[in-house]
């Protein structure tokens, strides 16, 4: 296009709304550019900000797996992770250095069967009359006690949801990592039916007990109800499920031999757990009940003391775990005012329990299925609670050997925690001392592979001398990179 000399021309003018849009776009572009610069700078500063480091030197390392300790080692913690393990000097000029004094550094202990919401003394009747603040206060007390005993992780086997875990993980109270089943699932007249007899046999609306009202126990009859209570547990933050598939010793309405829940009901719980990428654990004792649980897809069998060699072999082949509480196999149990009372409803159960569990250790030593530590302490506090916990450590080591007992309290417990899959509340590996694992660590005065008392084990139980909340041979306790006890200095 040509333009004649002297002719006025002008560029076409954009509509006003387009001009305004252009100005707005330019303004936002500048703002975003400036914001991006500051964001990049902040991100770069955060990336360059060094995580706190702790360097343990002069320690013997039991890694939770291997029979031999690593001698004269150093372990570097960065943030909440184990960064480096070496028998050579580790260069970490900004780290806080702690001299282990030739003591044993090992994973924090894992108790794979607790009931923190069942700690208040007085048994089911006291629980039925308790308010939430009393139950919760005892649970906080238990969390603090378990951490002082060297347990940096617990697996709560029914009665607890995710509320206290949030408070602990936010750093407001001291306590272990918590994996929780939510409310334990029981049929009517099952091991988890805490209702009074008069309440359980009523012919009208099913009475609601305090334990059911608070979600500690969930009574379910039929496949649909099992699915419903399973989903309620997951709604409360459960990491896995626990179902009662056989009778119990401490309960009154269910004989020890009783088979609980139909196969369809058990499979419904397993399916609901699988939908959440997690697993089902079962309360069980009898051998054929364990076999039935394996058929249904259950992965962890709590108690299970009547297990046979054949069933233990199948459990091992299928990658399932056994979680026996073994202190009760001590004849001292008959000194207990409840379990040793010949007139009480538990006495015949205790007699059968002791008779039919007599071969447990022989089976475990022959087959070597993966065993996890199980204290199962309920309705007990103070010195009696501590002596039970101490004796449970000793009794397991005395029964299957120190190495297998230590694996039960560390790496095998970590493997059970990992069964929660994508439902796992924590990122990272626990129960081992290895690079990249979470920094859950204790240092003990001695070699636990030779002497289980260095982690608090005690051959005495009901007659044990009372002790305070500290386990003296446990010199240091670290959880998630934070030190909660240190008598070594540094």
NUPA-630727 format. One record per residue (C-alpha): z, x, y; residue in one letter. Coordinates in steps of 0.5 Angstrom, whole numbers, plus 500, padded with zeros to 3 digits. Layout:
// residues N
ZXYa...
// end
This chain:
// residues 490
500500500x498503507x501501513x497501520x500506525x505503530x507497525x514496524x517496517x523495514x526496507x527489503x534487505x539485499x542479498x549479501x553477495x549483491x552488497x559486496x558486489x555493490x561495494x566493489x563496484x563503488x570502490x572500482x568506480x572511485x579508483x577508475x575516476x581517480x586514475x582517469x583524472x591523473x591520466x587526463x592530467x598526464x595527457x594534458x601535460x604531455x599535450x602541453x609539453x612543447x616539442x623541441x624546435x630548430x629554426x634555420x634562418x638565412x638559407x636558400x632552399x632547394x625543395x627536391x622538386x623545383x628548379x629554382x631555389x627559394x631565396x632568403x628563407x627560414x625553415x622551422x623544425x618541430x620535433x621530427x617534422x618540418x613545421x614552416x617554410x617562409x621568406x618572412x620572419x618566423x616567430x619561434x621564441x623557444x627554438x634553437x636558431x641556426x644561421x645558414x649563412x646564405x648556404x643551400x638547405x635541401x633534403x637529405x640524400x637518398x641512395x636507392x641501391x646499397x648492399x650494407x651486408x656485402x661491404x667486407x673486402x674480398x668478394x663472394x669468397x670472403x663473404x662465404x667465409x665470414x661470420x655474422x659479427x664481421x658482416x654486421x660490423x662492416x654493415x654498421x661501418x657502412x651505415x655511419x659512412x653513408x650518413x656522413x656523406x649526407x645520405x639520410x635514407x638508403x634502400x638496401x637492395x638485398x642482403x639486409x633484414x630489419x635488425x640493424x634498422x631497429x638499432x639505428x631507429x632506437x638511437x644506439x648507432x648513427x645511420x640512415x633510414x633503411x628500406x630493405x628487400x631482405x634477401x635478394x631472390x635468385x634462381x639457380x645459376x642466377x645473378x644471386x647464386x653465390x655458391x661455388x661451381x662445385x656446390x652449384x652442380x652437385x647432384x645430391x641435396x642442394x648445398x647451402x652457401x653462407x649467403x643462403x644460410x644467413x638470408x643474404x641470398x635466397x635461391x628459388x626454383x619454381x613458383x612455390x619456392x618463389x612464394x616461400x622465399x618471398x614470405x621468408x623475406x617479409x617474415x624478416x621485416x622486408x619492406x619490398x622484394x628484389x628479384x634477379x630477372x636477368x644476367x649480371x656483370x659481377x657474377x660468374x655463372x650467368x651470362x649477361x644475356x641470360x633471361x632468369x625466372x619464368x614469367x609465372x615465377x616473376x608474377x608470383x613474387x609480384x603477387x606476394x608483394x601486392x599481398x603486403x601492399x608493396x612492390x617488386x624491384x628487379x635486377x635487369x639490363x637488357x631492354x626486352x627483359x625490362x619489357x617483360x618485367x613491366x608486363x609482370x608488374x615490376x615497379x623499379x628496374x635497377x641497372x637497366x642501362x640497355x633501355x630503349x626510348x620506347x621502353x623508357x616511354x612505357x616505363x614513364x607512362x606506367x609510373x615505374x622507376x629506373x635505378x641505373x648505376x652509372x659510374x661503371x660506364x666510365x672507361x676507367x672501369x678497365x683500370x679495375x683489377x677485376x673488371x679490367x683483367x682480360x683473362x677474367x670472367x667479367x671482362x667480356x661482360x664489361x665490354x658488352x656493358x660499355x657498348x650497350x649502355x652507351x645510349x643510356x643518357x641520351x634516352x634518359x634526357x629525351x624521355x625523362x622517366x623517373x630516375x633514382x640514385x644507385x651507388x651499388x657499392x659492394x666489397x669496398x671500404x675506406x677511400x676507394x668506397x668514398x671515391x666511388x660514391x663521389x664519382x657516382x654523384x658526379x657521373x649521374x649529374x654529368x649524364x642527365x643534368x644537375x636538376x634531374x640528378x638531385x631529384x633522383x637523390x631526393x624527391x624521386x627516391x622518396x617516391x620509391x620509398x612511398x611505393x611500400x604503401x602500408x608496409x612502409x616502416x616510417x610515417x611521413x614523407x621524405x626527399x622533400x622540403x615541405x611543411x609536414x615532411x620528415x626533417x631529413x635535411x642537409x645544408x651545403x656550401x654552394x648551389x648544387x643546381x649549378x655545382x654538384x661538387x657541393x654535395x661531394x660529387x667528383x669527376x675523378x674516380x679510381x684516380x681520385x685523391x683519397x679523402x676522409x669520411x667527412x664531405x667538407x662542403x656538407x656543413x650540416x646533416x639532420x635526420x629525423x629532427x636530430x643534428x648529426x653534423x653542424x659546422x655552422x654553430x647555433x
// end
